[in-house]
Amino acid sequence: MLSSSKSTLSFKENELTEEECYKWFENRLENPRTNRKLKKDSSYLKIFEKQCEKYKKKTASKEKIKDNESIIKELIKKKNEYENSIKDDILTEEETQELKKKIYYNYK
């Protein structure tokens, strides 16, 4: 029974799943299946790299989408700030009339 539980943990026999690879991409110095820390020179790193290679493009695409979303949010924020600043710069009807009176009386 002990050997069967070891085989389910063995990534040599059972490759990492897509979810495990994403978990590993987030922290490459942690075994995604056991959550144990890995050394920088661990032989497991090469195995994980090879098994997770097929998911790299998907991860890169997801990161680009996140980057684009944050850029869009920032642009919307700046647009709203700009619109609010324009509103502050526009005179009300009363202010416009008062200004016209001042101009008219100064030119007489």
ABEGO torsion letter per residue (X at the ends): XAAAAAAAABAAABBBBAAAAAAAAABAABBAAAGBBBBAABAAAAAAAAAAAAAAAAAAAAAAAAAAAAAAAAAAAAAAAAAAAAAAABBBAAAAAAAAAAAAAAAX
